Amino acid sequence: MNPHDESESFRCVRADAREPEGYRRVLGEAKAAFLHTDPPYCLLTRRRKGGDLRDPRAHKKIDRDPIVRFETVRDYRAFTEAWMTRAVAHLTPDAPLAIWTNLLGKEPILAVARSLGYGHLRGEFVWGKRTTDKNANEQLLRVYEVALVLSRTPAPVLAPGDAPTVWAVVGGYDDDGEAQRWGGHPHHKPFSVVEPLVRTWSRPGDWVLDPFAGSGSMPAAALRLGRKAACLEVVPEWAERVAGRLRETAAPSPR
Ligand SMILES: C[S@@+](CC[C@H](N)C(=O)[O-])C[C@H]1O[C@@H](n2cnc3c(N)ncnc32)[C@H](O)[C@@H]1O
């Protein structure tokens, strides 16, 4: 891959987001204008009384399973520090961050971002995930994942004629059928859920960086909206799948 080929609209490689190599391969000397990412969530290792692991999947290596578990929240903070320090070195100084997390991951992510100079929490973008729990008069939404939007500078004051920023969206896990098409990643997000973030926090032609691509919901949305997508993913099967998805998004074949 030639990192200086201006005609490329996406680059995605198999790489560990805690290491510098992947970022260099996808961005070269270019800087991304928006970090939009969905890192592993702060899920803790499950143990039986007495300390034995409760979930045999926790024995699996990271390159076999997209779910990662951490022993403590402090370990999660160390993981966050390792990847975020690398990632922000490849951003323009005014690039905002939109980082998806489960509720337990919010504090460690905010603390690391603050320590790296992203002291302004512009807001929390909430996904009300439609559940199957409903009756004729009621539909239950579940909030499991939110995106924290951070910047180095405070929000400008809105003029009366300015459009408001969108801070909430409602949608199901696979409203657009893309999860089913691309492997059913447990943390897939439909286009309608990530679209407001991409539109609000980046411009067409910008590089958008996602160091944790999974099945590629963030980079695919960036491409659909005329941005350029740079992404990493450590699990080989997912890295391959996301590359295929982005090839198709960049040059859709008739279906
Ligand atoms: C929350 S999921 C991302 C889901 C994605 N947004 C989607 O739509 O499918 C996190 C992803 O990060 C990957 N991952 C875990 N540790 C990583 C690391 N150190 N470097 C790069 N990717 C990693 C996992 O394999 C997983 O696919």
The ligand as an SDF file (V2000), in Angstrom:
LIG
                    3D

 27 29  0  0  0  0  0  0  0  0999 V2000
  -16.4240   -2.7010   20.1650 C   0  0  0  0  0  0  0  0  0  0  0  0
  -15.7100   -3.5890   18.8730 S   0  0  0  0  0  0  0  0  0  0  0  0
  -15.9060   -2.5730   17.4460 C   0  0  0  0  0  0  0  0  0  0  0  0
  -17.1960   -2.8550   16.7130 C   0  0  0  0  0  0  0  0  0  0  0  0
  -17.3660   -2.0430   15.4400 C   0  0  0  0  0  0  0  0  0  0  0  0
  -17.6680   -0.6670   15.7230 N   0  0  0  0  0  0  0  0  0  0  0  0
  -18.4110   -2.6340   14.5240 C   0  0  0  0  0  0  0  0  0  0  0  0
  -19.2790   -1.8870   14.0610 O   0  0  0  0  0  0  0  0  0  0  0  0
  -18.3890   -3.8380   14.2470 O   0  0  0  0  0  0  0  0  0  0  0  0
  -13.9870   -3.4850   19.2210 C   0  0  0  0  0  0  0  0  0  0  0  0
  -13.0920   -4.1400   18.2070 C   0  0  0  0  0  0  0  0  0  0  0  0
  -11.7270   -3.8800   18.5700 O   0  0  0  0  0  0  0  0  0  0  0  0
  -10.9320   -5.0120   18.2730 C   0  0  0  0  0  0  0  0  0  0  0  0
   -9.7110   -4.9330   19.1190 N   0  0  0  0  0  0  0  0  0  0  0  0
   -9.5450   -5.3700   20.3880 C   0  0  0  0  0  0  0  0  0  0  0  0
   -8.3230   -5.0770   20.8360 N   0  0  0  0  0  0  0  0  0  0  0  0
   -7.6950   -4.4330   19.8210 C   0  0  0  0  0  0  0  0  0  0  0  0
   -6.3990   -3.8610   19.6720 C   0  0  0  0  0  0  0  0  0  0  0  0
   -5.5120   -3.8960   20.6720 N   0  0  0  0  0  0  0  0  0  0  0  0
   -6.0830   -3.2580   18.5000 N   0  0  0  0  0  0  0  0  0  0  0  0
   -6.9900   -3.2070   17.4630 C   0  0  0  0  0  0  0  0  0  0  0  0
   -8.2260   -3.7580   17.5470 N   0  0  0  0  0  0  0  0  0  0  0  0
   -8.5830   -4.3420   18.7100 C   0  0  0  0  0  0  0  0  0  0  0  0
  -11.8400   -6.1900   18.5660 C   0  0  0  0  0  0  0  0  0  0  0  0
  -11.4180   -7.3220   17.8210 O   0  0  0  0  0  0  0  0  0  0  0  0
  -13.2120   -5.6560   18.1390 C   0  0  0  0  0  0  0  0  0  0  0  0
  -13.5150   -6.0400   16.8230 O   0  0  0  0  0  0  0  0  0  0  0  0
  1  2  1  0
  2  3  1  0
  2 10  1  0
  3  4  1  0
  4  5  1  0
  5  6  1  0
  5  7  1  0
  7  8  2  0
  7  9  1  0
 10 11  1  0
 11 12  1  0
 11 26  1  0
 12 13  1  0
 13 14  1  0
 13 24  1  0
 14 15  1  0
 14 23  1  0
 15 16  2  0
 16 17  1  0
 17 18  1  0
 17 23  2  0
 18 19  1  0
 18 20  2  0
 20 21  1  0
 21 22  2  0
 22 23  1  0
 24 25  1  0
 24 26  1  0
 26 27  1  0
M  CHG  2   2   1   9  -1
M  END
$$$$
